[in-house]
Amino acid sequence: MSPAPHTPRNPGSPSLRPGARIKSPAALVAESGADLEGHGLRRTMGLFQLVCFGVGAIVGTGIFVGLSDSVAEAGPAVLVSFVLAAITCIFTAFSFAELGGAIPVSGSSYSFAYATLGERVAFLVGWCLLLEYGVSVSAVAVGWSQYVNELLDSLFGVHLPAALSSGPADGGAVNLPAVVVVMMAATLLVRGIRESAGATAAMAVLKIGILIAFCAIAFTAFEDGHLAPFAPQGVAGVTAGASVAFFSYIGFDAITTAGEEVKDPRRNIPLAIMICIGLVTLLYCAVALGAIGALGADAVGGKPAALSLVVDQVTDSAVGGGIIAFGAVVAIASVVLAVMYGQTRILMSMSRDGLVPRVFERVSPRTHTPVANTWIVAVVFAVPAAFSSLDAVVNLTTIGTLATMAVVNIAVIALRRRNPELRRSFRVPLYPLSPALGVGFCLYLMYGTGWATWLQFLAFLAAGALLYAGYGRSRSRLVSSGDPVPPAE
């Protein structure tokens, strides 16, 4: 059979290489309107709002609830665990910053993988993002419920009945507060990005203030002796603690999901990522040092609402703990809001490519938000929030996120080789060492999650591969748009 005649392509057309389905960066930007107005969305967020959005997505359950789990694994060496997790994030943040500036679209790591490693990998990355953005909403909502009870106890001396404030795994029936916070976030998200960004900024400023106040109180009772023995479980404890602590950083990549709603995204996305990682790392290390220095690792490790416990004991009053609980309620609610936002934008990008149903890409002409998408996400993830425990999903969320971040580091290398001329507003320093180290640190922390989590993750990936083969591959708009179908892989 004679070869098909060559058909010239315009720069924005998809790129299909033999054996792969790769969408060019130019096609992604053109389809999303990322350099104009994005796909029916409005550009309303400046740098300050974007940084607040990033802080809103990061600081929440991981530090207010998960700190005690990290301390239980590593002891006072949790400081090293937080730094190790931060280093992993920093290398990957460099990669996100370069890709976010070069391909400023809502798809985040899903779109980055599509432009470099192909449709199948991109679909699996999007599938993993259901863990990072979706399942973590449930985990965060469960942590919110703990602090709601702490706040009610501080203000009124009452607790919600166990049957209505925890899931079956924790001795209850349904976690009603967790469902409430998910639905509240969805209600705000469908009203509009301006309202959501404003609320997130206010909550981010408040929770940073609360954590600074916590440090000021905790350091008044600081004792050097509480830091010894520094690493009771050795290197293994530090590694395990870093894997748990990494959950505290999940969310910084959500900044790139705002690519179509940010003013000057090529400049502001890389800047916001760098600012957020630096600010959050300083906060986390200060909070961990203050908590352990005040009471000791044994008193903090494994305790629910640990920050409130520290303040209560240091001040010998429930008032300070009540203030911390209030801050945690606000902080964790902002995480639910920001992470749900990221999830809906990922699904919007996948729907735009035909890999998930079209309902997820529809934008309301009145609110300029994906209303149906948002409510579907809210309902689906309110269910595990109501009936799951926090511990059941943290490790699985962590390994899925680390796998996605490893792919992003690889994507930077692939895009540099494939599109060296592409406009980049930020470049990864020490290339290619930096992204290679990012992959290595991600794999190292993935190892620390344990074999049971690996088995769950592999089963999850297998389910995603079957879903792509049965639905996404045949409905891909990259092929149905009229471009030649690549050979079977």
PADREN-686444 format. One record per residue (C-alpha): residue in three letters; x, y negated, z. Coordinates in steps of 0.2 Angstrom, whole numbers, padded with zeros to 4 digits, always signed. Example, Ala and Ser with C-alpha at 12.3 -4.5 7.8 and 13.67 -1.06 7.14 Angstrom:
<nodes>
ALA+0062+0022+0039;SER+0068+0005+0036;
</nodes>
This chain:
<nodes>
MET+0000+0000+0000;SER+0007-0017-0005;PRO+0010-0029+0009;ALA-0003-0042+0013;PRO+0001-0059+0006;HIS+0008-0072+0017;THR-0004-0084+0024;PRO+0003-0101+0031;ARG-0001-0104+0049;ASN-0003-0121+0057;PRO+0007-0124+0073;GLY-0008-0121+0084;SER-0013-0104+0078;PRO-0010-0089+0088;SER+0006-0079+0086;LEU+0004-0060+0083;ARG+0020-0050+0082;PRO+0020-0032+0077;GLY+0015-0021+0092;ALA+0010-0036+0102;ARG-0004-0049+0104;ILE+0005-0065+0109;LYS-0004-0082+0109;SER+0008-0097+0105;PRO+0010-0111+0118;ALA+0003-0123+0105;ALA-0013-0112+0103;LEU-0016-0112+0122;VAL-0013-0131+0123;ALA-0024-0134+0108;GLU-0038-0123+0113;SER-0039-0130+0131;GLY-0037-0148+0126;ALA-0023-0149+0139;ASP-0016-0165+0132;LEU-0033-0173+0131;GLU-0048-0168+0141;GLY-0048-0150+0145;HIS-0062-0139+0138;GLY-0076-0150+0145;LEU-0067-0153+0161;ARG-0062-0170+0167;ARG-0045-0177+0172;THR-0047-0184+0189;MET-0033-0178+0200;GLY-0017-0188+0202;LEU-0001-0182+0210;PHE-0007-0186+0228;GLN-0023-0176+0226;LEU-0013-0162+0217;VAL-0001-0161+0232;CYS-0016-0161+0244;PHE-0024-0148+0233;GLY-0008-0137+0235;VAL-0007-0139+0253;GLY-0025-0135+0254;ALA-0023-0119+0245;ILE-0007-0114+0255;VAL-0009-0119+0274;GLY-0023-0109+0282;THR-0025-0091+0288;GLY-0007-0087+0285;ILE+0000-0098+0299;PHE-0016-0100+0310;VAL-0020-0082+0310;GLY-0006-0072+0302;LEU+0008-0080+0312;SER+0005-0068+0326;ASP+0007-0053+0314;SER+0023-0059+0307;VAL+0030-0061+0325;ALA+0024-0044+0330;GLU+0035-0037+0316;ALA+0051-0048+0317;GLY+0051-0056+0334;PRO+0060-0072+0335;ALA+0068-0068+0319;VAL+0052-0072+0311;LEU+0061-0089+0307;VAL+0072-0079+0295;SER+0056-0070+0288;PHE+0048-0087+0284;VAL+0064-0093+0276;LEU+0066-0077+0266;ALA+0048-0078+0260;ALA+0051-0097+0256;ILE+0066-0093+0246;THR+0056-0080+0236;CYS+0043-0094+0233;ILE+0056-0107+0228;PHE+0064-0097+0214;THR+0047-0093+0208;ALA+0041-0111+0210;PHE+0055-0116+0199;SER+0048-0104+0185;PHE+0030-0110+0189;ALA+0035-0128+0187;GLU+0044-0126+0170;LEU+0029-0116+0163;GLY+0016-0127+0171;GLY+0025-0142+0163;ALA+0027-0134+0146;ILE+0010-0125+0145;PRO-0002-0136+0156;VAL-0018-0126+0155;SER-0030-0119+0168;GLY-0024-0101+0165;SER-0009-0102+0177;SER+0002-0086+0176;TYR-0011-0077+0165;SER-0009-0090+0151;PHE+0010-0090+0154;ALA+0010-0071+0152;TYR-0001-0072+0136;ALA+0011-0084+0128;THR+0027-0073+0132;LEU+0023-0055+0136;GLY+0007-0052+0126;GLU-0011-0049+0129;ARG-0010-0032+0139;VAL+0002-0039+0152;ALA-0008-0055+0153;PHE-0024-0045+0156;LEU-0016-0036+0170;VAL-0009-0052+0177;GLY-0027-0059+0177;TRP-0032-0043+0185;CYS-0019-0045+0199;LEU-0025-0063+0201;LEU-0041-0056+0207;LEU-0032-0050+0222;GLU-0022-0066+0225;TYR-0036-0078+0222;GLY-0052-0068+0224;VAL-0048-0055+0238;SER-0038-0068+0248;VAL-0054-0079+0249;SER-0062-0064+0258;ALA-0046-0062+0270;VAL-0046-0081+0273;ALA-0064-0082+0277;VAL-0062-0068+0290;GLY-0048-0078+0298;TRP-0060-0093+0298;SER-0073-0083+0308;GLN-0060-0080+0322;TYR-0057-0099+0324;VAL-0075-0103+0323;ASN-0078-0092+0339;GLU-0063-0100+0347;LEU-0070-0117+0344;LEU-0087-0113+0350;ASP-0080-0106+0366;SER-0069-0122+0369;LEU-0084-0134+0366;PHE-0099-0124+0373;GLY-0092-0109+0382;VAL-0101-0097+0370;HIS-0096-0084+0357;LEU-0106-0078+0342;PRO-0112-0060+0345;ALA-0099-0047+0339;ALA-0112-0040+0327;LEU-0113-0056+0318;SER-0095-0062+0318;SER-0085-0047+0312;GLY-0086-0032+0300;PRO-0088-0014+0304;ALA-0070-0011+0305;ASP-0068-0023+0319;GLY-0083-0017+0329;GLY-0097-0028+0322;ALA-0110-0027+0308;VAL-0108-0042+0297;ASN-0096-0057+0297;LEU-0109-0071+0295;PRO-0097-0085+0297;ALA-0086-0078+0283;VAL-0100-0078+0271;VAL-0106-0096+0276;VAL-0088-0103+0272;VAL-0088-0095+0255;MET-0105-0102+0251;MET-0101-0119+0257;ALA-0085-0120+0246;ALA-0095-0114+0231;THR-0108-0128+0234;LEU-0095-0141+0235;LEU-0086-0134+0219;VAL-0101-0135+0208;ARG-0104-0153+0213;GLY-0088-0159+0204;ILE-0069-0159+0204;ARG-0069-0177+0211;GLU-0079-0172+0226;SER-0069-0156+0229;ALA-0052-0164+0227;GLY-0057-0178+0239;ALA-0063-0166+0252;THR-0047-0155+0250;ALA-0036-0171+0252;ALA-0045-0176+0268;MET-0044-0158+0275;ALA-0025-0156+0270;VAL-0021-0172+0279;LEU-0030-0167+0294;LYS-0022-0150+0296;ILE-0005-0156+0293;GLY-0008-0168+0308;ILE-0015-0154+0318;LEU+0001-0143+0315;ILE+0012-0158+0319;ALA+0002-0161+0335;PHE+0004-0142+0339;CYS+0023-0144+0338;ALA+0024-0159+0349;ILE+0014-0149+0362;ALA+0023-0133+0360;PHE+0041-0140+0361;THR+0037-0148+0378;ALA+0038-0130+0385;PHE+0052-0124+0374;GLU+0064-0111+0382;ASP+0080-0105+0374;GLY+0078-0088+0383;HIS+0062-0084+0373;LEU+0072-0082+0357;ALA+0082-0067+0364;PRO+0083-0054+0358;PHE+0082-0063+0341;ALA+0079-0048+0330;PRO+0072-0033+0341;GLN+0068-0023+0325;GLY+0084-0027+0315;VAL+0084-0030+0297;ALA+0069-0019+0294;GLY+0058-0030+0305;VAL+0064-0046+0296;THR+0059-0038+0279;ALA+0043-0032+0286;GLY+0040-0049+0294;ALA+0044-0058+0277;SER+0032-0047+0268;VAL+0018-0052+0280;ALA+0024-0070+0281;PHE+0023-0071+0262;PHE+0004-0071+0264;SER+0006-0088+0272;TYR+0013-0095+0255;ILE+0000-0088+0244;GLY-0009-0102+0235;PHE+0005-0114+0229;ASP+0003-0107+0211;ALA-0015-0112+0211;ILE-0008-0130+0207;THR-0005-0124+0189;THR-0024-0118+0188;ALA-0028-0137+0188;GLY-0019-0140+0172;GLU-0034-0147+0163;GLU-0040-0158+0177;VAL-0024-0167+0182;LYS-0018-0183+0175;ASP-0001-0182+0166;PRO+0000-0163+0170;ARG+0017-0161+0162;ARG+0024-0173+0175;ASN+0013-0170+0190;ILE+0012-0151+0190;PRO+0031-0148+0193;LEU+0032-0162+0205;ALA+0017-0156+0216;ILE+0024-0138+0216;MET+0041-0143+0223;ILE+0034-0155+0236;CYS+0022-0142+0242;ILE+0034-0128+0245;GLY+0047-0140+0254;LEU+0033-0147+0265;VAL+0025-0131+0269;THR+0042-0122+0273;LEU+0047-0136+0286;LEU+0030-0135+0294;TYR+0030-0116+0295;CYS+0047-0114+0303;ALA+0043-0128+0315;VAL+0027-0120+0321;ALA+0034-0103+0323;LEU+0049-0110+0333;GLY+0038-0120+0344;ALA+0026-0105+0347;ILE+0039-0093+0351;GLY+0050-0105+0361;ALA+0035-0110+0372;LEU+0028-0092+0376;GLY+0040-0079+0369;ALA+0037-0067+0355;ASP+0029-0054+0366;ALA+0015-0067+0371;VAL+0012-0073+0353;GLY+0014-0057+0343;GLY-0002-0048+0338;LYS-0014-0061+0347;PRO-0029-0068+0338;ALA-0030-0087+0337;ALA-0012-0088+0343;LEU-0009-0106+0341;SER-0024-0110+0352;LEU-0018-0098+0365;VAL-0001-0107+0365;VAL-0008-0124+0367;ASP-0020-0118+0381;GLN-0006-0110+0391;VAL+0006-0125+0389;THR-0007-0138+0394;ASP-0016-0127+0406;SER-0033-0133+0398;ALA-0045-0127+0385;VAL-0046-0144+0377;GLY-0030-0143+0367;GLY-0034-0126+0361;GLY-0051-0132+0355;ILE-0042-0146+0345;ILE-0031-0133+0337;ALA-0046-0122+0334;PHE-0055-0137+0325;GLY-0040-0140+0314;ALA-0039-0121+0310;VAL-0058-0121+0305;VAL-0055-0136+0293;ALA-0038-0129+0287;ILE-0045-0112+0283;ALA-0061-0119+0275;SER-0049-0130+0263;VAL-0040-0114+0258;VAL-0056-0105+0253;LEU-0061-0121+0243;ALA-0044-0122+0234;VAL-0042-0103+0231;MET-0060-0101+0225;TYR-0057-0116+0213;GLY-0041-0107+0206;GLN-0051-0090+0204;THR-0064-0099+0193;ARG-0052-0107+0182;ILE-0042-0091+0179;LEU-0059-0082+0174;MET-0063-0097+0163;SER-0047-0095+0153;MET-0049-0076+0152;SER-0067-0079+0146;ARG-0061-0092+0133;ASP-0050-0078+0126;GLY-0064-0065+0126;LEU-0056-0054+0139;VAL-0071-0056+0151;PRO-0089-0061+0148;ARG-0093-0078+0141;VAL-0103-0083+0156;PHE-0087-0087+0165;GLU-0082-0101+0152;ARG-0098-0111+0152;VAL-0096-0128+0159;SER-0111-0138+0165;PRO-0112-0155+0155;ARG-0119-0163+0170;THR-0106-0159+0183;HIS-0092-0154+0172;THR-0089-0138+0182;PRO-0091-0119+0178;VAL-0107-0117+0189;ALA-0112-0099+0184;ASN-0094-0094+0186;THR-0092-0102+0203;TRP-0108-0094+0210;ILE-0104-0077+0203;VAL-0086-0078+0211;ALA-0094-0083+0228;VAL-0107-0069+0228;VAL-0095-0056+0223;PHE-0081-0061+0236;ALA-0094-0065+0250;VAL-0097-0046+0251;PRO-0079-0040+0257;ALA-0078-0056+0268;ALA-0094-0050+0277;PHE-0088-0032+0279;SER-0069-0031+0278;SER-0056-0034+0291;LEU-0041-0046+0288;ASP-0028-0032+0290;ALA-0037-0022+0276;VAL-0033-0034+0262;VAL-0017-0044+0267;ASN-0004-0031+0261;LEU-0014-0028+0245;THR-0016-0046+0241;THR+0003-0049+0245;ILE+0009-0035+0233;GLY-0002-0041+0219;THR+0004-0059+0221;LEU+0022-0054+0221;ALA+0020-0043+0205;THR+0012-0058+0197;MET+0026-0069+0202;ALA+0039-0057+0196;VAL+0030-0058+0179;VAL+0031-0077+0179;ASN+0050-0077+0182;ILE+0052-0065+0167;ALA+0040-0076+0157;VAL+0052-0091+0159;ILE+0066-0080+0151;ALA+0055-0074+0137;LEU+0049-0091+0133;ARG+0066-0099+0133;ARG+0071-0086+0120;ARG+0056-0086+0109;ASN+0052-0105+0110;PRO+0069-0114+0114;GLU+0062-0130+0106;LEU+0046-0131+0116;ARG+0044-0147+0126;ARG+0048-0145+0144;SER+0046-0158+0157;PHE+0055-0148+0170;ARG+0069-0134+0168;VAL+0073-0120+0180;PRO+0090-0124+0188;LEU+0104-0111+0186;TYR+0095-0103+0172;PRO+0095-0087+0170;LEU+0101-0084+0187;SER+0087-0092+0196;PRO+0072-0083+0188;ALA+0082-0066+0189;LEU+0084-0069+0208;GLY+0065-0073+0208;VAL+0062-0056+0201;GLY+0074-0048+0213;PHE+0066-0056+0229;CYS+0049-0052+0223;LEU+0053-0034+0221;TYR+0062-0034+0238;LEU+0047-0040+0247;MET+0035-0028+0238;TYR+0046-0014+0244;GLY+0043-0021+0262;THR+0024-0019+0260;GLY+0025+0000+0262;TRP+0021+0016+0252;ALA+0002+0016+0256;THR+0000-0002+0249;TRP+0010+0004+0233;LEU-0002+0018+0230;GLN-0017+0006+0232;PHE-0009-0006+0220;LEU-0005+0007+0207;ALA-0023+0013+0207;PHE-0028-0005+0206;LEU-0017-0007+0190;ALA-0023+0009+0183;ALA-0041+0003+0184;GLY-0036-0014+0176;ALA-0028-0005+0162;LEU-0044+0005+0159;LEU-0054-0010+0159;TYR-0043-0019+0146;ALA-0044-0003+0135;GLY-0063-0001+0136;TYR-0068-0020+0136;GLY-0055-0033+0133;ARG-0045-0026+0119;SER-0059-0024+0107;ARG-0067-0041+0111;SER-0051-0052+0111;ARG-0054-0068+0101;LEU-0036-0068+0097;VAL-0040-0054+0084;SER-0058-0058+0080;SER-0054-0076+0076;GLY-0048-0069+0059;ASP-0030-0066+0062;PRO-0022-0050+0056;VAL-0024-0035+0068;PRO-0008-0029+0074;PRO-0003-0011+0073;ALA-0008+0001+0087;GLU+0004+0000+0101;
</nodes>
